[in-house]
């Protein structure tokens, strides 16, 4: 008499565990990759906030002048700020007639090691008063005004100077 078995054989159980182990390994790799991507996205967010903050502060604490400055933030992010007069090719000499001078301000923020170096770059334009003939436009003068609202350079007859 052959008795019929109810249940799984040892071979079937081993095959089921092997398939389960492969599936768990793939799932862990997928979740591990998404955690790494979330960290990279967080780094990009922090770098963008830092770059926007530096662009917003450019020319506020100290006058904007052509050149390059650099620094670091939290010992992870290294930034470089480049300021240069903006010279578009299509406008030509029109910029010489304006009471303002456009400057291109570019910030580069880099982080990561040599294997996984990452960076972002933001660029904007800033308008500064054009200096000519010893007079500079007052910040309160309306655009296009002639003479009105123009103040002499400091120390040249400003109100409050005593002689």
N, CA and C atoms as a LAMMPS dump frame, in Angstrom:
ITEM: TIMESTEP
0
ITEM: NUMBER OF ATOMS
489
ITEM: BOX BOUNDS ff ff ff
-5.0000000000000000e+02 5.0000000000000000e+02
-5.0000000000000000e+02 5.0000000000000000e+02
-5.0000000000000000e+02 5.0000000000000000e+02
ITEM: ATOMS id mol type element x y z
1 1 1 N 0.815 -1.168 0
2 1 2 C 0 0 0
3 1 3 C 0.866 1.241 0
4 2 1 N 0.606 2.056 -0.931
5 2 2 C 1.371 3.306 -0.964
6 2 3 C 0.553 4.407 -0.311
7 3 1 N 1.18 5.002 0.613
8 3 2 C 0.501 6.087 1.334
9 3 3 C 0.772 7.393 0.587
10 4 1 N -0.254 8.159 0.416
11 4 2 C -0.123 9.439 -0.278
12 4 3 C 0.338 10.497 0.715
13 5 1 N 1.388 11.319 0.342
14 5 2 C 1.925 12.328 1.252
15 5 3 C 1.122 13.611 1.132
16 6 1 N 0.901 14.223 2.264
17 6 2 C 0.299 15.552 2.307
18 6 3 C 1.382 16.515 2.775
19 7 1 N 1.746 17.496 1.927
20 7 2 C 2.774 18.459 2.301
21 7 3 C 3.782 18.629 1.184
22 8 1 N 4.872 19.357 1.493
23 8 2 C 5.898 19.665 0.503
24 8 3 C 7.133 18.813 0.762
25 9 1 N 7.819 18.493 -0.316
26 9 2 C 9.064 17.753 -0.161
27 9 3 C 10.189 18.743 0.189
28 10 1 N 11.289 18.22 0.636
29 10 2 C 12.423 19.052 1.009
30 10 3 C 12.921 19.863 -0.182
31 11 1 N 12.939 19.289 -1.35
32 11 2 C 13.388 19.98 -2.554
33 11 3 C 12.487 21.171 -2.87
34 12 1 N 11.194 21.01 -2.727
35 12 2 C 10.261 22.106 -2.992
36 12 3 C 10.461 23.249 -1.994
37 13 1 N 10.712 22.916 -0.755
38 13 2 C 10.941 23.939 0.272
39 13 3 C 12.239 24.697 -0.033
40 14 1 N 13.302 24.019 -0.426
41 14 2 C 14.563 24.678 -0.761
42 14 3 C 14.415 25.598 -1.974
43 15 1 N 13.697 25.173 -2.978
44 15 2 C 13.466 26.014 -4.154
45 15 3 C 12.666 27.251 -3.767
46 16 1 N 11.659 27.092 -2.919
47 16 2 C 10.849 28.239 -2.485
48 16 3 C 11.7 29.246 -1.703
49 17 1 N 12.584 28.754 -0.814
50 17 2 C 13.458 29.661 -0.054
51 17 3 C 14.457 30.371 -0.976
52 18 1 N 14.94 29.7 -1.989
53 18 2 C 15.868 30.323 -2.938
54 18 3 C 15.188 31.455 -3.707
55 19 1 N 13.992 31.223 -4.164
56 19 2 C 13.24 32.257 -4.885
57 19 3 C 12.95 33.439 -3.958
58 20 1 N 12.587 33.148 -2.727
59 20 2 C 12.318 34.203 -1.744
60 20 3 C 13.576 35.014 -1.467
61 21 1 N 14.722 34.366 -1.331
62 21 2 C 15.982 35.066 -1.065
63 21 3 C 16.347 35.981 -2.236
64 22 1 N 16.17 35.517 -3.465
65 22 2 C 16.447 36.359 -4.63
66 22 3 C 15.528 37.574 -4.666
67 23 1 N 14.249 37.368 -4.387
68 23 2 C 13.286 38.475 -4.398
69 23 3 C 13.613 39.499 -3.318
70 24 1 N 13.961 39.057 -2.126
71 24 2 C 14.318 39.978 -1.037
72 24 3 C 15.591 40.742 -1.387
73 25 1 N 16.564 40.081 -1.993
74 25 2 C 17.795 40.769 -2.404
75 25 3 C 17.526 41.875 -3.413
76 26 1 N 16.677 41.604 -4.387
77 26 2 C 16.325 42.62 -5.383
78 26 3 C 15.587 43.782 -4.724
79 27 1 N 14.66 43.492 -3.84
80 27 2 C 13.907 44.555 -3.157
81 27 3 C 14.823 45.419 -2.288
82 28 1 N 15.758 44.814 -1.599
83 28 2 C 16.686 45.593 -0.775
84 28 3 C 17.556 46.499 -1.634
85 29 1 N 17.976 46.014 -2.777
86 29 2 C 18.783 46.828 -3.679
87 29 3 C 17.968 48.01 -4.217
88 30 1 N 16.706 47.776 -4.545
89 30 2 C 15.844 48.857 -5.037
90 30 3 C 15.633 49.901 -3.948
91 31 1 N 15.311 49.469 -2.732
92 31 2 C 15.088 50.416 -1.638
93 31 3 C 16.38 51.127 -1.258
94 32 1 N 17.493 50.423 -1.277
95 32 2 C 18.778 51.065 -0.982
96 32 3 C 19.128 52.13 -2.007
97 33 1 N 18.839 51.875 -3.266
98 33 2 C 19.079 52.873 -4.315
99 33 3 C 18.198 54.086 -4.16
100 34 1 N 16.959 53.883 -3.751
101 34 2 C 16.058 55.032 -3.572
102 34 3 C 16.48 55.87 -2.37
103 35 1 N 17.024 55.251 -1.331
104 35 2 C 17.522 56.009 -0.176
105 35 3 C 18.731 56.844 -0.604
106 36 1 N 19.599 56.268 -1.431
107 36 2 C 20.761 57.019 -1.914
108 36 3 C 20.317 58.188 -2.783
109 37 1 N 19.335 57.963 -3.653
110 37 2 C 18.829 59.049 -4.492
111 37 3 C 18.164 60.137 -3.658
112 38 1 N 17.508 59.769 -2.577
113 38 2 C 16.91 60.774 -1.691
114 38 3 C 18.004 61.62 -1.046
115 39 1 N 19.123 61.017 -0.69
116 39 2 C 20.253 61.772 -0.14
117 39 3 C 20.854 62.717 -1.165
118 40 1 N 20.967 62.269 -2.409
119 40 2 C 21.495 63.121 -3.486
120 40 3 C 20.539 64.295 -3.729
121 41 1 N 19.248 64.021 -3.725
122 41 2 C 18.264 65.093 -3.908
123 41 3 C 18.345 66.105 -2.768
124 42 1 N 18.575 65.64 -1.557
125 42 2 C 18.724 66.542 -0.415
126 42 3 C 19.974 67.414 -0.574
127 43 1 N 21.071 66.835 -1.055
128 43 2 C 22.283 67.615 -1.303
129 43 3 C 22.044 68.69 -2.361
130 44 1 N 21.347 68.346 -3.441
131 44 2 C 21.045 69.33 -4.479
132 44 3 C 20.167 70.452 -3.913
133 45 1 N 19.211 70.101 -3.06
134 45 2 C 18.35 71.114 -2.458
135 45 3 C 19.159 72.061 -1.581
136 46 1 N 20.027 71.523 -0.737
137 46 2 C 20.855 72.368 0.123
138 46 3 C 21.788 73.244 -0.698
139 47 1 N 22.381 72.7 -1.749
140 47 2 C 23.285 73.478 -2.594
141 47 3 C 22.53 74.598 -3.319
142 48 1 N 21.313 74.312 -3.772
143 48 2 C 20.512 75.332 -4.452
144 48 3 C 20.12 76.448 -3.499
145 49 1 N 19.73 76.093 -2.278
146 49 2 C 19.379 77.112 -1.284
147 49 3 C 20.599 77.972 -0.963
148 50 1 N 21.755 77.361 -0.811
149 50 2 C 22.987 78.106 -0.555
150 50 3 C 23.296 79.044 -1.721
151 51 1 N 23.203 78.551 -2.954
152 51 2 C 23.498 79.372 -4.13
153 51 3 C 22.523 80.546 -4.239
154 52 1 N 21.236 80.296 -4.027
155 52 2 C 20.248 81.374 -4.081
156 52 3 C 20.51 82.409 -2.998
157 53 1 N 20.896 81.957 -1.826
158 53 2 C 21.207 82.875 -0.729
159 53 3 C 22.414 83.744 -1.059
160 54 1 N 23.451 83.143 -1.622
161 54 2 C 24.642 83.903 -1.993
162 54 3 C 24.35 84.882 -3.127
163 55 1 N 23.511 84.481 -4.093
164 55 2 C 23.135 85.399 -5.164
165 55 3 C 22.319 86.573 -4.625
166 56 1 N 21.42 86.289 -3.702
167 56 2 C 20.601 87.36 -3.125
168 56 3 C 21.447 88.338 -2.334
169 57 1 N 22.507 87.868 -1.694
170 57 2 C 23.358 88.729 -0.892
171 57 3 C 24.46 89.417 -1.67
172 58 1 N 24.667 89.032 -2.923
173 58 2 C 25.739 89.639 -3.722
174 58 3 C 25.43 91.108 -3.968
175 59 1 N 26.335 91.961 -3.553
176 59 2 C 26.162 93.39 -3.739
177 59 3 C 25.385 94.068 -2.627
178 60 1 N 24.955 93.331 -1.619
179 60 2 C 24.189 93.91 -0.523
180 60 3 C 25.117 94.288 0.631
181 61 1 N 25.909 93.367 1.095
182 61 2 C 26.79 93.627 2.231
183 61 3 C 27.994 94.475 1.837
184 62 1 N 28.51 94.263 0.661
185 62 2 C 29.612 95.074 0.151
186 62 3 C 29.354 95.315 -1.327
187 63 1 N 29.871 96.408 -1.868
188 63 2 C 29.58 96.736 -3.273
189 63 3 C 30.016 95.627 -4.223
190 64 1 N 29.236 95.459 -5.25
191 64 2 C 29.527 94.46 -6.272
192 64 3 C 30.643 94.985 -7.17
193 65 1 N 31.669 94.216 -7.362
194 65 2 C 32.772 94.608 -8.238
195 65 3 C 33.237 93.385 -9.005
196 66 1 N 33.732 93.588 -10.219
197 66 2 C 34.189 92.462 -11.028
198 66 3 C 35.292 91.684 -10.319
199 67 1 N 35.231 90.391 -10.467
200 67 2 C 36.247 89.536 -9.865
201 67 3 C 35.648 88.214 -9.417
202 68 1 N 36.404 87.507 -8.619
203 68 2 C 36 86.186 -8.149
204 68 3 C 36.211 86.1 -6.645
205 69 1 N 35.252 85.504 -5.967
206 69 2 C 35.409 85.208 -4.544
207 69 3 C 34.937 83.78 -4.316
208 70 1 N 35.431 83.183 -3.264
209 70 2 C 35.065 81.786 -2.997
210 70 3 C 35.053 81.539 -1.506
211 71 1 N 34.445 80.435 -1.141
212 71 2 C 34.371 80.056 0.261
213 71 3 C 33.774 78.669 0.387
214 72 1 N 33.507 78.27 1.61
215 72 2 C 32.909 76.956 1.839
216 72 3 C 31.812 77.102 2.884
217 73 1 N 30.936 76.123 2.877
218 73 2 C 29.801 76.101 3.785
219 73 3 C 29.687 74.697 4.367
220 74 1 N 29.67 74.611 5.683
221 74 2 C 29.507 73.34 6.396
222 74 3 C 30.574 72.318 6.004
223 75 1 N 31.721 72.764 5.56
224 75 2 C 32.832 71.888 5.175
225 75 3 C 32.45 70.844 4.131
226 76 1 N 31.333 71.038 3.451
227 76 2 C 30.903 70.106 2.402
228 76 3 C 30.722 70.801 1.076
229 77 1 N 30.188 72.005 1.123
230 77 2 C 29.874 72.742 -0.091
231 77 3 C 30.921 73.837 -0.299
232 78 1 N 31.512 73.858 -1.484
233 78 2 C 32.495 74.886 -1.832
234 78 3 C 31.89 75.742 -2.947
235 79 1 N 31.888 77.058 -2.753
236 79 2 C 31.26 77.944 -3.716
237 79 3 C 32.261 78.924 -4.305
238 80 1 N 31.967 79.336 -5.531
239 80 2 C 32.753 80.334 -6.238
240 80 3 C 31.783 81.339 -6.857
241 81 1 N 31.993 82.621 -6.56
242 81 2 C 31.15 83.695 -7.086
243 81 3 C 31.965 84.488 -8.098
244 82 1 N 31.494 84.548 -9.346
245 82 2 C 32.164 85.291 -10.418
246 82 3 C 31.301 86.482 -10.807
247 83 1 N 31.893 87.669 -10.855
248 83 2 C 31.196 88.882 -11.265
249 83 3 C 31.971 89.474 -12.432
250 84 1 N 31.268 89.741 -13.535
251 84 2 C 31.909 90.311 -14.721
252 84 3 C 30.92 91.246 -15.409
253 85 1 N 31.413 92.32 -16.022
254 85 2 C 30.507 93.181 -16.788
255 85 3 C 29.823 92.366 -17.881
256 86 1 N 28.543 92.611 -18.064
257 86 2 C 27.764 91.875 -19.056
258 86 3 C 27.864 92.598 -20.387
259 87 1 N 28.326 91.909 -21.398
260 87 2 C 28.495 92.474 -22.73
261 87 3 C 27.771 91.604 -23.754
262 88 1 N 26.489 91.814 -23.958
263 88 2 C 25.787 91.012 -24.972
264 88 3 C 26.232 91.428 -26.369
265 89 1 N 26.277 90.482 -27.258
266 89 2 C 26.75 90.756 -28.611
267 89 3 C 25.707 91.492 -29.441
268 90 1 N 24.429 91.247 -29.195
269 90 2 C 23.391 91.782 -30.064
270 90 3 C 23.04 93.24 -29.774
271 91 1 N 23.394 93.761 -28.608
272 91 2 C 22.977 95.121 -28.264
273 91 3 C 23.969 96.16 -28.783
274 92 1 N 25.222 95.857 -28.784
275 92 2 C 26.226 96.779 -29.302
276 92 3 C 26.52 97.914 -28.338
277 93 1 N 26.433 99.156 -28.831
278 93 2 C 26.803 100.322 -28.022
279 93 3 C 25.643 100.905 -27.225
280 94 1 N 24.509 100.291 -27.241
281 94 2 C 23.355 100.81 -26.497
282 94 3 C 23.652 100.86 -25.004
283 95 1 N 24.419 99.912 -24.486
284 95 2 C 24.724 99.875 -23.056
285 95 3 C 25.503 101.102 -22.606
286 96 1 N 26.303 101.701 -23.504
287 96 2 C 27.069 102.884 -23.129
288 96 3 C 26.17 104.089 -22.865
289 97 1 N 24.957 104.084 -23.394
290 97 2 C 24.043 105.204 -23.246
291 97 3 C 23.137 105.071 -22.03
292 98 1 N 23.151 103.938 -21.363
293 98 2 C 22.268 103.711 -20.219
294 98 3 C 22.883 104.27 -18.941
295 99 1 N 22.029 104.673 -17.977
296 99 2 C 22.55 105.154 -16.697
297 99 3 C 22.958 104.025 -15.754
298 100 1 N 22.84 102.797 -16.227
299 100 2 C 23.205 101.64 -15.411
300 100 3 C 24.159 100.747 -16.194
301 101 1 N 24.92 99.968 -15.449
302 101 2 C 25.85 98.999 -16.052
303 101 3 C 25.419 97.608 -15.611
304 102 1 N 25.089 96.71 -16.558
305 102 2 C 24.726 95.343 -16.165
306 102 3 C 25.968 94.501 -15.858
307 103 1 N 25.856 93.702 -14.811
308 103 2 C 26.91 92.771 -14.428
309 103 3 C 26.325 91.371 -14.384
310 104 1 N 27.065 90.409 -14.905
311 104 2 C 26.666 89.009 -14.822
312 104 3 C 27.257 88.427 -13.547
313 105 1 N 26.388 87.878 -12.706
314 105 2 C 26.811 87.277 -11.445
315 105 3 C 26.524 85.78 -11.537
316 106 1 N 27.575 84.976 -11.393
317 106 2 C 27.43 83.523 -11.496
318 106 3 C 27.973 82.881 -10.227
319 107 1 N 27.192 81.954 -9.679
320 107 2 C 27.618 81.209 -8.491
321 107 3 C 27.697 79.734 -8.856
322 108 1 N 28.799 79.11 -8.508
323 108 2 C 28.993 77.665 -8.677
324 108 3 C 29.145 77.059 -7.287
325 109 1 N 28.368 76.035 -7.001
326 109 2 C 28.467 75.314 -5.729
327 109 3 C 28.819 73.872 -6.06
328 110 1 N 29.911 73.368 -5.461
329 110 2 C 30.379 72.003 -5.717
330 110 3 C 30.475 71.253 -4.392
331 111 1 N 30.257 69.95 -4.444
332 111 2 C 30.374 69.099 -3.266
333 111 3 C 30.64 67.67 -3.709
334 112 1 N 30.957 66.832 -2.756
335 112 2 C 31.223 65.424 -3.041
336 112 3 C 32.709 65.17 -3.223
337 113 1 N 33.052 63.89 -3.273
338 113 2 C 34.459 63.519 -3.454
339 113 3 C 34.771 63.404 -4.951
340 114 1 N 35.98 63.019 -5.263
341 114 2 C 36.41 62.962 -6.664
342 114 3 C 35.614 61.93 -7.466
343 115 1 N 35.182 60.853 -6.816
344 115 2 C 34.436 59.809 -7.527
345 115 3 C 33.016 60.255 -7.864
346 116 1 N 32.409 61.014 -6.97
347 116 2 C 31.024 61.45 -7.162
348 116 3 C 30.909 62.953 -6.993
349 117 1 N 31.725 63.705 -7.733
350 117 2 C 31.686 65.166 -7.656
351 117 3 C 30.401 65.672 -8.309
352 118 1 N 29.74 66.581 -7.619
353 118 2 C 28.503 67.163 -8.123
354 118 3 C 28.598 68.674 -7.987
355 119 1 N 27.855 69.39 -8.829
356 119 2 C 27.865 70.842 -8.742
357 119 3 C 26.607 71.409 -9.388
358 120 1 N 26.293 72.64 -8.989
359 120 2 C 25.223 73.393 -9.64
360 120 3 C 25.763 74.778 -9.936
361 121 1 N 25.129 75.448 -10.87
362 121 2 C 25.54 76.791 -11.247
363 121 3 C 24.288 77.624 -11.496
364 122 1 N 24.235 78.814 -10.898
365 122 2 C 23.144 79.759 -11.11
366 122 3 C 23.742 81.071 -11.605
367 123 1 N 23.045 81.724 -12.519
368 123 2 C 23.526 82.975 -13.095
369 123 3 C 22.389 83.984 -13.114
370 124 1 N 22.732 85.249 -12.835
371 124 2 C 21.754 86.328 -12.893
372 124 3 C 22.447 87.597 -13.361
373 125 1 N 21.667 88.617 -13.643
374 125 2 C 22.203 89.925 -14.001
375 125 3 C 21.864 90.91 -12.899
376 126 1 N 22.793 91.808 -12.603
377 126 2 C 22.575 92.888 -11.633
378 126 3 C 22.87 94.199 -12.337
379 127 1 N 22.062 95.205 -12.055
380 127 2 C 22.271 96.528 -12.626
381 127 3 C 22.848 97.438 -11.552
382 128 1 N 23.974 98.075 -11.878
383 128 2 C 24.607 99.029 -10.99
384 128 3 C 24.662 100.379 -11.686
385 129 1 N 24.646 101.465 -10.909
386 129 2 C 24.732 102.781 -11.538
387 129 3 C 26.027 102.917 -12.335
388 130 1 N 25.902 103.507 -13.513
389 130 2 C 27.079 103.751 -14.336
390 130 3 C 27.738 105.028 -13.835
391 131 1 N 29.019 104.968 -13.559
392 131 2 C 29.748 106.12 -13.045
393 131 3 C 30.347 106.873 -14.222
394 132 1 N 30.02 108.184 -14.317
395 132 2 C 30.601 109.009 -15.374
396 132 3 C 30.665 110.453 -14.908
397 133 1 N 31.68 111.141 -15.245
398 133 2 C 31.917 112.563 -14.98
399 133 3 C 31.814 112.936 -13.512
400 134 1 N 32.168 112.04 -12.617
401 134 2 C 32.199 112.379 -11.2
402 134 3 C 30.843 112.403 -10.533
403 135 1 N 29.771 112.162 -11.251
404 135 2 C 28.442 112.139 -10.648
405 135 3 C 27.9 110.734 -10.718
406 136 1 N 27.113 110.374 -9.738
407 136 2 C 26.479 109.064 -9.76
408 136 3 C 24.991 109.247 -9.529
409 137 1 N 24.137 108.483 -10.2
410 137 2 C 22.703 108.612 -9.993
411 137 3 C 22.338 108.259 -8.561
412 138 1 N 21.451 109.018 -8.001
413 138 2 C 20.961 108.746 -6.664
414 138 3 C 20.057 107.528 -6.715
415 139 1 N 20.04 106.692 -5.665
416 139 2 C 19.143 105.538 -5.676
417 139 3 C 17.684 105.946 -5.73
418 140 1 N 17.373 107.206 -5.387
419 140 2 C 15.983 107.657 -5.377
420 140 3 C 15.579 108.334 -6.676
421 141 1 N 16.517 108.575 -7.594
422 141 2 C 16.171 109.281 -8.824
423 141 3 C 15.387 108.362 -9.743
424 142 1 N 14.349 108.903 -10.375
425 142 2 C 13.566 108.066 -11.297
426 142 3 C 14.368 107.762 -12.547
427 143 1 N 14.102 106.619 -13.176
428 143 2 C 14.836 106.265 -14.39
429 143 3 C 14.599 107.304 -15.479
430 144 1 N 15.648 107.681 -16.176
431 144 2 C 15.524 108.616 -17.285
432 144 3 C 15.587 110.07 -16.868
433 145 1 N 15.703 110.377 -15.581
434 145 2 C 15.75 111.772 -15.156
435 145 3 C 17.123 112.34 -15.45
436 146 1 N 17.174 113.625 -15.759
437 146 2 C 18.439 114.295 -16.074
438 146 3 C 18.71 115.336 -15.01
439 147 1 N 19.777 115.155 -14.291
440 147 2 C 20.173 116.152 -13.309
441 147 3 C 19.444 116.018 -11.999
442 148 1 N 18.154 115.842 -12.031
443 148 2 C 17.392 115.73 -10.797
444 148 3 C 17.728 114.413 -10.138
445 149 1 N 18.031 114.493 -8.879
446 149 2 C 18.332 113.281 -8.15
447 149 3 C 19.76 112.81 -8.329
448 150 1 N 20.601 113.599 -9.012
449 150 2 C 21.995 113.219 -9.182
450 150 3 C 22.78 113.875 -8.067
451 151 1 N 23.553 113.094 -7.372
452 151 2 C 24.309 113.625 -6.249
453 151 3 C 25.795 113.545 -6.551
454 152 1 N 26.577 114.494 -6.013
455 152 2 C 28.024 114.429 -6.222
456 152 3 C 28.619 113.257 -5.463
457 153 1 N 29.849 112.921 -5.819
458 153 2 C 30.549 111.861 -5.11
459 153 3 C 30.719 112.267 -3.645
460 154 1 N 30.81 111.324 -2.73
461 154 2 C 30.984 111.665 -1.32
462 154 3 C 32.191 112.565 -1.118
463 155 1 N 32.006 113.56 -0.238
464 155 2 C 33.09 114.489 0.07
465 155 3 C 33.154 115.66 -0.894
466 156 1 N 32.218 115.769 -1.832
467 156 2 C 32.244 116.87 -2.788
468 156 3 C 31.005 117.733 -2.627
469 157 1 N 30.848 118.332 -1.436
470 157 2 C 29.742 119.252 -1.215
471 157 3 C 28.468 118.581 -0.758
472 158 1 N 28.563 117.421 -0.139
473 158 2 C 27.366 116.773 0.387
474 158 3 C 26.775 117.612 1.508
475 159 1 N 25.509 117.471 1.72
476 159 2 C 24.856 118.147 2.825
477 159 3 C 25.476 117.63 4.108
478 160 1 N 25.786 118.57 5.001
479 160 2 C 26.408 118.175 6.234
480 160 3 C 27.902 118.464 6.243
481 161 1 N 28.485 118.755 5.057
482 161 2 C 29.9 119.129 5.014
483 161 3 C 30.041 120.538 5.543
484 162 1 N 30.935 120.746 6.448
485 162 2 C 31.15 122.075 7.008
486 162 3 C 32.442 122.62 6.446
487 163 1 N 32.388 123.9 6.072
488 163 2 C 33.582 124.51 5.5
489 163 3 C 34.093 125.592 6.396
